[in-house]
Structures are given as structure tokens and as C-alpha cells.
Amino acid sequence: MSSQNETLPKAEIKLVGNIPKGPSLILASGDAGKYWAKGVKLNEQAGAVMVNNIQVGLVFTPSWTNSTIIISETFTRLPMNYMYDYAKFLLNELKPSSASLLDVYPAPTYISPEPIAIQDAPIRYLSTSSVDSTIESNAQPLSPPNIIHTSTSASLLSLIGFMGLLKGNLFLLPFPRIPAPPPKTLQHSDFSHLSEDEYQWSESFMNTAQKLLFHAVDEEVTEAWHAPKNSHLPTPSSKVSSTVGEGGMYI
């Protein structure tokens, strides 16, 4: 049987747009990135990260931050075999001074001493270096034996840690289900679900996440995150199991 490595064409990655090298990188992926982008003023798109001529990352350089912001894999997802190349390309091409990443973790399968209601599940983090009191007081570490599901943000943080050239932090929002596995092939961008959200976090929760994202790259931004007009926060009666541990994992 042929492996995915053999059947996938080589990833041809390029950066479109005049994007400066050197500033810190804020990369928000998937469901977390899609929802965060809806509530913050990113202004006009400044560029794109293309993989095999398909737009995978949307690049923004809003005036209220010194960082380069990439909203990644919101309209299409990378196959597992492209993730490392994509992560390496971003680091080599943008040469960021530091990186702060936003993604999700599956709250129902998070292994913890006691079950945690999904509405009480915290922001969790992984870092390539020690963190300060601001991060420690607003988020909890992703503790063993929990691991990050296969994702571009995981590849990027791993590569940052291996290279040891810059500081990297990954912040993870609690998600009510296990994300689907990476696709076997790269599909064209699908904008049909742009107005839909798999899960919506509260405005205060997202502002905390945004504060941490920028604090991790030594920026204290004044730009606030505002809930999109179509936001409908989940209720305890939601079909999604409300407690981590009910059919999930706790020790």
C-alpha cells in the first residue's frame, strides 16, 4: 500500500505580499483562529501563505500591533505531511523574533484529576521557556499525559523548541469535541461555512486569550475583542456533553 508521503505532491509554499521580516508572529489556527478573527479588527488582508496555489494562511499587519498576524487553515486544512514544511517555511521566511500561537484542545478527552464542566475548562498553554505570572494566573499548562493533536501549531511549536532560536508559546482554547484528523489531500478553500462556528467562546474569555497571545510576545495591546453579531453562546442544555469526564477521561 502506498504511503501518504508517496501519493501527495510536494508542498510548494510561497508568501504573497510585501510582509516585513523580523516582527513577532501571531498565528491563530482552525476553529480558534476563525472565531478570533471575527471579533478583532484585522483590517485589510496584507498577504497570503499559499500551498500548491491554495490559500492556507491569511496575513494581516494591523496598525494597533507590531506583530504579523496569520489566520491559518480556516478555509482548508493541511495534510499531516505538509505541516512541518509549512511551519519551517513560516520561520525561515518571516524570521520572527518570537511566536505566539492560538489553537484548541479537546476538553472532553482531557485527562485531569477531576471532571471539568466545559464552561469552566481553562485556557491551556505550552511554552518553549518559562512563563511569567500573567500567563500562569490566566491559563493552565497542558499537563502530561495530555498531548496536542496533530496540528500545524504543534509542528510550529516543536520546530521552535528544536531550533532554540526564539521564544514560542501555544495557547489552547477548550473545544467540545475531538477535532477531525488532518485530511489526506489539500483541498481548495471552502468559504461556504464562513458564517458558521463549531463553538463560540465568551467575549471575556476571548479577550483573556487575546491578552495572553500578545503578552507572550511582549506586547500589551489596547485593541479589544468583540463578540460577532451572530454569536450564540452554548448553554448547559446543549447537546454537547457539559462535563469533561462524562464518557471522557479523568484520573
Sequence and secondary structure as in RCSB ss.txt:
>XXXX:A:sequence
MSSQNETLPKAEIKLVGNIPKGPSLILASGDAGKYWAKGVKLNEQAGAVMVNNIQVGLVFTPSWTNSTIIISETF
TRLPMNYMYDYAKFLLNELKPSSASLLDVYPAPTYISPEPIAIQDAPIRYLSTSSVDSTIESNAQPLSPPNIIHT
STSASLLSLIGFMGLLKGNLFLLPFPRIPAPPPKTLQHSDFSHLSEDEYQWSESFMNTAQKLLFHAVDEEVTEAW
HAPKNSHLPTPSSKVSSTVGEGGMYI
>XXXX:A:secstr
   HHHHS    EEEES   SSS EEEEEHHHHHHHHHHS   S  EEEEETTEEEEEEE  TT SSEEEEESSS
S   HHHHHHHHHHHHHHH  SEEEEEEEEEGGG  BSS EEGGG   EEEESS   HHHHHH EE  TT    S
 HHHHHHHHHHHH SSEEEEEEEEESS      SS      TTTT  S    HHHHHHHHHHHHHTTT       
   TT     TTSSS SEETSSS B 
